[in-house]
Amino acid sequence: MKSLLSALLAVATAGATPVADHLGLQFWSLRHDFETSVSKGLDETKALGFTLVETAGTYGLTPAEFRDQLTAHGLKAVAAHIPYERLKNDLPAVIAEAKTLGVEYIVTPWLPQPEFDAAAARTVAADFNAWGSAIQAAGMKFAFHPHGYEFLPIPGGNGDTPFDLLVSLTKPGVVSFEMDVFWVAHAGVDPAKLLARYPDRWTLLHVKDLRKGGEIGVGTRSAPAEDHVAVGTGQLDWSSILKAAKAIGVEYYFIEDETAAPLQNIPVSVRYLQTFKY
């Protein structure tokens, strides 16, 4: 049976969409199935038509075992989410794991700081510069995935945010960023404008939508489960977002489905992405 992504790739060759040949799945989308069985999660990923993926752990397998499973299922990991604490505690082991997986990007998706203020941003920036340099020397790239709370204005900071400070203190070409469109919008920031504001820093993008009527402008670390909806069914302006992403050269797009029914909603998101023409 022809996969959803096969259809998407067909229109991509006609110049219809900027994401099709760089569209992957973030495995967090199917985390409950992966926790039950790695083979089940990989089978579902393949059945959905994906070939590119972003990992979120190896679910009890060694990196080599997980890579072999990916290969057996015709999947290629291009990015890996690695916790901040692991990078801080054993960077050489993280680099070795990423090299075994064969990824291009090591991405840290979460910060342990209870409050991400200007002081925390300076500490994190120093870590990122050091890690990014080591990862670059190993032939890979480093990126950070914000979750919304980084966009709250710094008190007395003339409207600047800890994220602005983090960008200014990290080295272009050494530290890049993965935009999660949901969390940016949830914090009350326009994703398209933020992409344009830092055009040389965004290299990866999580494609996910926010329910119409869902609260924005709060910058919290969490949102109600019902606020996560299939791409194209929510309140986000995908035409502006994807045009901005294309304009600055985002390398990979990952569907990260945090809805209650990912196997039903991921195909809806893929079909919606076929509607964009440039």
VOBA-1610 file (N, C-alpha, C; in pm, whole numbers, padded with zeros to 5 digits, always signed):
BEGIN
Met+00085-00120+00000Met+00000+00000+00000Met+00088+00124+00000Lys+00053+00220-00083Lys+00133+00341-00095Lys+00126+00419+00035Ser+00243+00460+00088Ser+00246+00530+00216Ser+00206+00675+00199Leu+00170+00736+00312Leu+00136+00878+00312Leu+00254+00963+00267Leu+00374+00927+00315Leu+00490+01007+00277Leu+00528+00987+00132Ser+00495+00874+00073Ser+00519+00857-00070Ser+00440+00960-00149Ala+00316+00979-00110Ala+00234+01081-00176Ala+00290+01219-00154Leu+00337+01244-00032Leu+00394+01374-00001Leu+00520+01399-00081Leu+00603+01297-00095Leu+00724+01312-00174Leu+00692+01335-00321Ala+00585+01276-00368Ala+00548+01295-00508Ala+00517+01440-00538Val+00444+01507-00449Val+00415+01647-00473Val+00538+01732-00448Ala+00630+01684-00362Ala+00751+01762-00335Ala+00835+01779-00461Thr+00840+01676-00543Thr+00922+01683-00663Thr+00869+01787-00761Ala+00743+01824-00744Ala+00685+01928-00827Ala+00696+02065-00762Gly+00773+02074-00650Gly+00794+02200-00583Gly+00676+02243-00498Ala+00596+02148-00451Ala+00474+02184-00381Ala+00496+02216-00234Thr+00590+02152-00171Thr+00608+02173-00027Thr+00756+02172+00009Pro+00797+02255+00105Pro+00939+02261+00141Pro+00980+02155+00242Val+00884+02082+00300Val+00918+01993+00409Val+00928+01847+00368Ala+00871+01807+00257Ala+00849+01666+00229Ala+00975+01582+00231Asp+01082+01627+00165Asp+01200+01543+00158Asp+01290+01559+00280His+01246+01638+00377His+01322+01653+00502His+01230+01634+00623Leu+01124+01556+00605Leu+01025+01537+00711Leu+01048+01403+00781Gly+01058+01409+00914Gly+01077+01288+00991Gly+00980+01282+01108Leu+00994+01178+01188Leu+00910+01159+01305Leu+00997+01161+01430Gln+00956+01242+01528Gln+01018+01237+01660Gln+00956+01119+01735Phe+01041+01027+01780Phe+00993+00904+01842Phe+00913+00926+01971Trp+00926+01043+02032Trp+00844+01073+02150Trp+00696+01058+02117Ser+00661+01077+01991Ser+00522+01065+01948Ser+00465+00927+01981Leu+00548+00824+01971Leu+00504+00686+01991Leu+00567+00624+02115Arg+00599+00708+02213Arg+00676+00663+02330Arg+00608+00549+02404His+00476+00551+02413His+00407+00446+02489His+00421+00311+02419Asp+00420+00313+02286Asp+00440+00188+02212Asp+00584+00142+02219Phe+00680+00237+02213Phe+00821+00200+02227Phe+00849+00140+02364Glu+00782+00193+02467Glu+00801+00139+02602Glu+00750-00004+02612Thr+00650-00038+02532Thr+00599-00175+02528Thr+00690-00266+02448Ser+00733-00216+02330Ser+00817-00295+02241Ser+00883-00204+02139Val+01015-00209+02133Val+01086-00128+02033Val+01043-00168+01893Ser+01029-00296+01868Ser+00987-00342+01735Ser+00850-00287+01699Lys+00759-00281+01797Lys+00626-00227+01771Lys+00634-00080+01730Gly+00712-00002+01803Gly+00727+00139+01769Gly+00789+00160+01632Leu+00889+00080+01599Leu+00955+00093+01470Leu+00864+00045+01357Asp+00789-00061+01381Asp+00693-00108+01280Asp+00590+00000+01250Glu+00541+00066+01354Glu+00441+00171+01335Glu+00500+00290+01260Thr+00624+00325+01292Thr+00691+00435+01223Thr+00704+00405+01075Lys+00746+00283+01044Lys+00761+00243+00904Lys+00627+00240+00833Ala+00524+00191+00901Ala+00391+00183+00840Ala+00334+00321+00809Leu+00375+00420+00888Leu+00330+00557+00863Leu+00403+00620+00745Gly+00509+00554+00697Gly+00577+00599+00577Gly+00704+00679+00600Phe+00748+00689+00724Phe+00867+00769+00753Phe+00994+00690+00726Thr+01098+00761+00688Thr+01232+00703+00679Thr+01330+00779+00768Leu+01306+00909+00791Leu+01390+00990+00879Leu+01326+00999+01017Val+01410+00990+01121Val+01357+00996+01257Val+01450+01074+01348Glu+01392+01115+01461Glu+01467+01177+01570Glu+01441+01092+01693Thr+01547+01045+01756Thr+01530+00952+01866Thr+01502+01024+01998Ala+01447+00949+02093Ala+01421+00998+02228Ala+01456+00887+02325Gly+01583+00847+02325Gly+01628+00733+02402Gly+01632+00607+02320Thr+01684+00500+02378Thr+01694+00372+02307Thr+01616+00261+02376Tyr+01536+00296+02475Tyr+01438+00205+02536Tyr+01497+00070+02577Gly+01609+00079+02649Gly+01668-00041+02705Gly+01766-00113+02614Leu+01773-00075+02488Leu+01870-00135+02397Leu+02000-00056+02402Thr+02111-00120+02368Thr+02235-00045+02351Thr+02223+00040+02225Pro+02303+00147+02213Pro+02299+00227+02090Pro+02320+00142+01964Ala+02411+00045+01971Ala+02436-00039+01854Ala+02315-00126+01821Glu+02251-00182+01924Glu+02131-00263+01902Glu+02018-00178+01844Phe+02004-00058+01896Phe+01898+00030+01847Phe+01924+00070+01702Arg+02049+00102+01671Arg+02085+00136+01532Arg+02055+00020+01438Asp+02089-00100+01480Asp+02063-00217+01396Asp+01913-00235+01372Gln+01833-00208+01474Gln+01688-00217+01458Gln+01637-00110+01361Leu+01692+00011+01372Leu+01655+00117+01278Leu+01687+00074+01134Thr+01807+00023+01115Thr+01849-00019+00981Thr+01759-00130+00928Ala+01725-00225+01013Ala+01640-00335+00970Ala+01502-00288+00928His+01458-00174+00983His+01327-00119+00949His+01335-00011+00841Gly+01454+00008+00783Gly+01469+00108+00678Gly+01460+00250+00728Leu+01501+00274+00854Leu+01492+00406+00915Leu+01631+00464+00938Lys+01640+00596+00928Lys+01766+00667+00948Lys+01746+00773+01055Ala+01822+00763+01165Ala+01818+00865+01269Ala+01909+00980+01230Val+01852+01100+01218Val+01933+01217+01184Val+01955+01308+01304Ala+01879+01285+01412Ala+01897+01365+01534Ala+01861+01278+01653Ala+01921+01311+01768Ala+01894+01237+01891Ala+01874+01336+02004His+01764+01320+02079His+01741+01400+02199His+01817+01336+02315Ile+01901+01415+02380Ile+01983+01369+02491Ile+01963+01465+02608Pro+01931+01416+02728Pro+01909+01505+02842Pro+02031+01591+02876Tyr+02003+01710+02923Tyr+02107+01806+02965Tyr+02202+01743+03066Glu+02146+01671+03163Glu+02228+01613+03269Glu+02328+01513+03214Arg+02290+01436+03113Arg+02384+01339+03055Arg+02498+01409+02984Leu+02467+01516+02913Leu+02572+01593+02847Leu+02668+01652+02949Lys+02615+01699+03060Lys+02698+01762+03162Lys+02783+01659+03237Asn+02726+01541+03260Asn+02795+01442+03342Asn+02891+01353+03265Asp+02863+01328+03136Asp+02950+01236+03060Asp+02939+01267+02911Leu+02993+01380+02871Leu+02987+01421+02731Leu+03053+01319+02637Pro+03170+01263+02671Pro+03230+01163+02580Pro+03138+01045+02552Ala+03065+00998+02654Ala+02973+00885+02634Ala+02858+00924+02543Val+02808+01046+02558Val+02700+01095+02471Val+02748+01101+02327Ile+02866+01154+02306Ile+02921+01164+02171Ile+02939+01025+02110Ala+02990+00931+02189Ala+03008+00795+02139Ala+02875+00732+02102Glu+02772+00754+02184Glu+02639+00700+02154Glu+02585+00760+02025Ala+02598+00891+02011Ala+02546+00958+01892Ala+02617+00910+01765Lys+02747+00889+01775Lys+02822+00840+01660Lys+02778+00699+01623Thr+02750+00617+01723Thr+02702+00481+01697Thr+02566+00485+01628Leu+02479+00575+01673Leu+02347+00590+01611Leu+02356+00648+01470Gly+02465+00720+01443Gly+02485+00777+01310Gly+02413+00908+01287Val+02380+00982+01395Val+02301+01105+01379Val+02389+01222+01338Glu+02325+01323+01282Glu+02392+01449+01250Glu+02385+01547+01365Tyr+02275+01539+01443Tyr+02250+01636+01549Tyr+02233+01568+01684Ile+02298+01625+01785Ile+02267+01596+01925Ile+02185+01715+01975Val+02066+01687+02026Val+01975+01793+02070Val+01943+01773+02218Thr+01959+01878+02297Thr+01913+01868+02436Thr+01777+01937+02444Pro+01675+01866+02495Pro+01538+01915+02484Pro+01481+01978+02609Trp+01558+01987+02716Trp+01499+02030+02843Trp+01609+02081+02933Leu+01580+02187+03009Leu+01676+02241+03105Leu+01629+02209+03246Pro+01722+02170+03335Pro+01682+02132+03470Pro+01658+02251+03564Gln+01696+02373+03520Gln+01681+02489+03607Gln+01534+02514+03639Pro+01498+02528+03768Pro+01358+02555+03803Pro+01311+02690+03751Glu+01402+02787+03743Glu+01370+02918+03685Glu+01479+02954+03586Phe+01438+02984+03464Phe+01536+03015+03361Phe+01545+03166+03347Asp+01633+03226+03428Asp+01650+03371+03427Asp+01782+03406+03359Ala+01822+03533+03369Ala+01943+03578+03301Ala+02068+03503+03351Ala+02075+03482+03482Ala+02190+03412+03538Ala+02197+03268+03487Ala+02081+03202+03483Ala+02077+03064+03432Ala+02115+03061+03285Ala+02071+03161+03209Ala+02103+03164+03066Ala+02254+03174+03044Arg+02323+03250+03129Arg+02469+03262+03114Arg+02538+03130+03145Thr+02490+03060+03247Thr+02548+02930+03281Thr+02525+02830+03169Val+02403+02825+03120Val+02367+02732+03013Val+02445+02764+02885Ala+02460+02891+02853Ala+02533+02931+02732Ala+02677+02881+02737Ala+02740+02892+02854Ala+02878+02843+02867Ala+02885+02692+02844Asp+02788+02619+02900Asp+02783+02474+02877Asp+02762+02445+02728Phe+02668+02513+02667Phe+02638+02487+02526Phe+02757+02514+02437Asn+02829+02621+02461Asn+02947+02652+02379Asn+03052+02543+02391Ala+03073+02495+02514Ala+03172+02389+02535Ala+03128+02259+02469Trp+03002+02222+02491Trp+02951+02097+02433Trp+02947+02106+02281Gly+02900+02219+02230Gly+02890+02235+02085Gly+03025+02224+02017Ser+03128+02280+02079Ser+03263+02272+02021Ser+03312+02127+02018Ala+03288+02054+02127Ala+03332+01915+02132Ala+03254+01829+02033Ile+03125+01853+02023Ile+03042+01777+01930Ile+03080+01809+01785Gln+03110+01935+01758Gln+03154+01974+01624Gln+03287+01906+01589Ala+03377+01899+01685Ala+03506+01833+01663Ala+03489+01685+01633Ala+03378+01628+01683Ala+03349+01486+01658Ala+03271+01464+01529Gly+03246+01572+01454Gly+03182+01560+01323Gly+03031+01569+01325Met+02974+01619+01435Met+02829+01634+01445Met+02794+01777+01485Lys+02665+01803+01505Lys+02618+01937+01539Lys+02536+01930+01667Phe+02533+02044+01738Phe+02459+02051+01863Phe+02346+02153+01852Ala+02231+02120+01911Ala+02116+02211+01910Ala+02041+02204+02042Phe+01968+02310+02072Phe+01883+02316+02191Phe+01739+02337+02150His+01648+02265+02217His+01505+02269+02191His+01437+02342+02307Pro+01396+02469+02289Pro+01326+02541+02397Pro+01185+02486+02419His+01133+02511+02541His+01000+02463+02576His+00904+02574+02618Gly+00938+02699+02593Gly+00843+02807+02617Gly+00877+02899+02730Tyr+00921+02843+02842Tyr+00951+02927+02958Tyr+01073+03016+02933Glu+01153+02983+02833Glu+01271+03064+02799Glu+01233+03197+02735Phe+01105+03214+02700Phe+01061+03334+02629Phe+00990+03435+02719Leu+00989+03411+02849Leu+00932+03508+02941Leu+01028+03626+02956Pro+00980+03750+02948Pro+01070+03867+02955Pro+01152+03870+03083Ile+01276+03912+03072Ile+01362+03933+03188Ile+01316+04058+03260Pro+01292+04053+03391Pro+01252+04174+03463Pro+01353+04287+03444Gly+01305+04401+03396Gly+01394+04515+03372Gly+01485+04498+03253Gly+01452+04402+03167Gly+01541+04371+03056Gly+01500+04430+02923Asn+01417+04534+02924Asn+01375+04603+02802Asn+01310+04510+02701Gly+01238+04411+02751Gly+01166+04319+02664Gly+01245+04198+02620Asp+01377+04196+02648Asp+01457+04079+02613Asp+01419+03960+02701Thr+01443+03842+02650Thr+01412+03718+02721Thr+01540+03640+02749Pro+01535+03543+02839Pro+01651+03455+02857Pro+01693+03387+02727Phe+01595+03359+02639Phe+01631+03297+02512Phe+01713+03394+02426Asp+01674+03522+02423Asp+01753+03621+02349Asp+01896+03625+02401Leu+01910+03623+02534Leu+02043+03625+02594Leu+02119+03498+02559Leu+02051+03385+02561Leu+02115+03258+02527Leu+02167+03260+02383Val+02089+03314+02292Val+02134+03325+02153Val+02257+03414+02142Ser+02252+03528+02211Ser+02363+03625+02199Ser+02492+03572+02260Leu+02482+03483+02358Leu+02601+03434+02428Leu+02656+03303+02371Thr+02583+03242+02278Thr+02632+03118+02217Thr+02688+03145+02079Lys+02774+03056+02034Lys+02849+03077+01912Lys+02773+03024+01789Pro+02743+03111+01692Pro+02683+03062+01567Pro+02777+02960+01501Gly+02718+02858+01446Gly+02799+02752+01386Gly+02841+02646+01485Val+02829+02675+01614Val+02862+02579+01718Val+02736+02536+01793Val+02647+02632+01818Val+02521+02607+01887Val+02406+02653+01798Ser+02317+02561+01766Ser+02197+02597+01689Ser+02074+02560+01771Phe+01956+02580+01712Phe+01832+02563+01787Phe+01728+02486+01706Glu+01649+02410+01780Glu+01537+02337+01723Glu+01408+02403+01773Met+01332+02463+01683Met+01208+02527+01725Met+01097+02426+01738Asp+01033+02426+01854Asp+00908+02353+01873Asp+00798+02457+01859Val+00728+02452+01746Val+00633+02558+01713Val+00523+02569+01818Phe+00480+02456+01872Phe+00376+02457+01975Phe+00419+02540+02095Trp+00539+02511+02148Trp+00581+02576+02272Trp+00613+02723+02251Val+00663+02758+02133Val+00686+02900+02103Val+00554+02976+02104Ala+00454+02920+02033Ala+00323+02985+02029Ala+00257+02986+02166His+00272+02878+02240His+00213+02868+02373His+00267+02979+02464Ala+00391+03019+02442Ala+00452+03127+02520Ala+00410+03266+02473Gly+00332+03271+02365Gly+00284+03399+02315Gly+00375+03464+02214Val+00467+03386+02155Val+00562+03438+02056Val+00520+03389+01918Asp+00533+03475+01819Asp+00500+03439+01681Asp+00614+03354+01623Pro+00590+03225+01592Pro+00699+03140+01543Pro+00765+03192+01416Ala+00685+03242+01321Ala+00743+03290+01196Ala+00836+03409+01220Lys+00795+03499+01306Lys+00878+03616+01336Lys+01005+03576+01411Leu+00994+03476+01498Leu+01111+03431+01571Leu+01211+03361+01479Leu+01161+03285+01383Leu+01250+03225+01283Leu+01325+03334+01207Ala+01254+03439+01167Ala+01315+03547+01091Ala+01410+03630+01176Arg+01384+03637+01305Arg+01469+03718+01393Arg+01608+03658+01406Tyr+01616+03526+01407Tyr+01745+03458+01420Tyr+01763+03361+01302Pro+01777+03414+01181Pro+01774+03329+01061Pro+01891+03233+01048Asp+02003+03262+01117Asp+02119+03174+01104Asp+02133+03076+01220Arg+02029+03069+01307Arg+02043+02984+01426Arg+01946+02866+01428Trp+01832+02878+01360Trp+01733+02769+01361Trp+01767+02669+01252Thr+01790+02543+01290Thr+01824+02440+01191Thr+01724+02324+01187Leu+01647+02308+01296Leu+01551+02199+01308Leu+01418+02255+01354Leu+01308+02183+01322Leu+01176+02235+01359Leu+01081+02120+01393His+01012+02133+01506His+00907+02039+01543His+00773+02093+01494Val+00706+02013+01413Val+00579+02051+01353Val+00466+01997+01440Lys+00397+02085+01509Lys+00285+02045+01596Lys+00194+02165+01616Asp+00067+02139+01640Asp-00033+02246+01641Asp-00095+02263+01779Leu-00154+02381+01801Leu-00217+02419+01927Leu-00366+02439+01904Arg-00445+02375+01985Arg-00591+02378+01972Arg-00646+02520+01962Lys-00743+02537+01873Lys-00813+02665+01865Lys-00878+02694+01999Gly-00852+02812+02054Gly-00902+02847+02185Gly-00808+02809+02298Gly-00702+02734+02267Gly-00604+02698+02369Gly-00529+02821+02418Glu-00493+02821+02544Glu-00431+02938+02605Glu-00292+02963+02549Ile-00261+03088+02521Ile-00127+03128+02477Ile-00079+03243+02566Gly+00052+03267+02560Gly+00108+03377+02637Gly+00141+03343+02780Val+00151+03213+02812Val+00173+03174+02951Val+00317+03128+02978Gly+00385+03071+02880Gly+00524+03033+02896Gly+00549+02929+03004Thr+00455+02841+03026Thr+00473+02735+03125Thr+00543+02615+03062Arg+00581+02521+03145Arg+00650+02401+03097Arg+00553+02291+03056Ser+00423+02317+03066Ser+00326+02214+03033Ser+00199+02278+02979Ala+00115+02197+02916Ala-00013+02242+02862Ala-00113+02128+02876Pro-00242+02158+02884Pro-00342+02050+02890Pro-00331+01957+02770Ala-00352+01829+02793Ala-00337+01731+02685Ala-00425+01764+02566Glu-00544+01818+02592Glu-00636+01848+02481Glu-00591+01964+02394Asp-00490+02040+02439Asp-00439+02151+02358Asp-00350+02103+02244His-00309+01978+02247His-00227+01921+02140His-00320+01860+02035Val-00312+01910+01912Val-00401+01864+01805Val-00321+01838+01679Ala-00381+01769+01584Ala-00315+01741+01456Ala-00283+01871+01384Val-00172+01870+01311Val-00130+01989+01236Val-00238+02027+01136Gly-00273+02156+01137Gly-00374+02206+01045Gly-00512+02215+01104Thr-00532+02157+01223Thr-00663+02163+01287Thr-00666+02264+01401Gly-00554+02328+01428Gly-00545+02421+01539Gly-00541+02566+01495Gln-00478+02649+01578Gln-00482+02794+01558Gln-00356+02852+01494Leu-00255+02770+01464Leu-00129+02824+01415Leu-00133+02853+01265Asp-00060+02958+01226Asp-00055+03004+01087Asp+00058+02930+01016Trp+00026+02813+00962Trp+00130+02728+00904Trp+00189+02784+00776Ser+00111+02857+00701Ser+00166+02916+00580Ser+00282+03010+00613Ser+00263+03098+00711Ser+00369+03191+00750Ser+00487+03117+00812Ile+00458+03018+00896Ile+00565+02946+00964Ile+00652+02869+00865Leu+00590+02794+00775Leu+00668+02712+00683Leu+00739+02796+00577Lys+00680+02907+00539Lys+00750+02998+00447Lys+00875+03054+00513Ala+00863+03095+00641Ala+00978+03148+00713Ala+01085+03042+00732Ala+01043+02919+00764Ala+01138+02809+00782Ala+01213+02779+00653Lys+01141+02778+00543Lys+01204+02754+00413Lys+01302+02865+00380Ala+01263+02989+00409Ala+01346+03104+00374Ala+01480+03103+00446Ile+01484+03053+00570Ile+01610+03055+00645Ile+01686+02923+00633Gly+01629+02826+00564Gly+01701+02702+00539Gly+01698+02600+00650Val+01585+02588+00720Val+01570+02481+00819Val+01601+02346+00753Glu+01682+02264+00818Glu+01730+02140+00756Glu+01633+02023+00770Tyr+01576+02005+00888Tyr+01486+01893+00910Tyr+01362+01938+00986Tyr+01250+01877+00949Tyr+01121+01900+01014Tyr+01077+01767+01074Phe+01035+01769+01200Phe+00989+01646+01265Phe+00847+01665+01316Ile+00759+01574+01279Ile+00628+01570+01344Ile+00648+01512+01483Glu+00606+01589+01584Glu+00606+01540+01721Glu+00462+01548+01770Asp+00398+01435+01771Asp+00255+01430+01805Asp+00239+01396+01953Glu+00184+01492+02028Glu+00159+01469+02171Glu+00010+01462+02200Thr-00068+01430+02097Thr-00211+01412+02117Thr-00238+01279+02185Ala-00363+01258+02222Ala-00400+01132+02287Ala-00406+01015+02190Ala-00408+01044+02059Ala-00421+00937+01958Ala-00324+00962+01843Pro-00193+00944+01865Pro-00095+00977+01761Pro-00111+00897+01633Leu-00146+00770+01640Leu-00157+00690+01519Leu-00272+00738+01430Gln-00372+00801+01488Gln-00481+00858+01410Gln-00446+00999+01362Asn-00372+01075+01442Asn-00348+01215+01411Asn-00224+01242+01325Ile-00124+01155+01334Ile-00005+01176+01251Ile-00041+01174+01102Pro-00122+01079+01052Pro-00161+01084+00911Pro-00236+01212+00874Val-00316+01264+00966Val-00386+01391+00941Val-00285+01503+00921Ser-00182+01505+01006Ser-00078+01608+00994Ser-00003+01597+00862Val+00032+01474+00824Val+00105+01453+00699Val+00022+01499+00579Arg-00105+01461+00578Arg-00190+01502+00466Arg-00202+01654+00459Tyr-00212+01718+00574Tyr-00224+01864+00575Tyr-00102+01931+00514Leu+00016+01875+00541Leu+00138+01936+00488Leu+00145+01931+00335Gln+00065+01843+00276Gln+00062+01836+00129Gln-00007+01958+00067Thr-00077+02036+00146Thr-00154+02147+00090Thr-00071+02271+00060Phe+00051+02277+00108Phe+00131+02399+00092Phe+00206+02398-00041Lys+00190+02505-00116Lys+00256+02518-00247Lys+00333+02649-00250Tyr+00454+02642-00308Tyr+00540+02760-00313Tyr+00583+02785-00457
//
